[in-house]
C-alpha cells in the first residue's frame, strides 16, 4: 500500500506530491501521539 502510494507520488503533479507528503506527516503525528499517550498511561498510578 505505501509502496504504491510512493510510486504514484513520483509520477504525480506537484499538488499530488504535497498531498501525499501531508498524508505521511499526518500518519507520523498520529503514531507519535499514540506512543506518547501509551507512555503517559504506563506512568499513571491506578
Secondary structure, DSSP 4 states (H G I P E B T S, - for coil): -HHHHHHHHHTS-HHHHHHHHHHHHHHHHHHHHHHHHHHHHHHS--
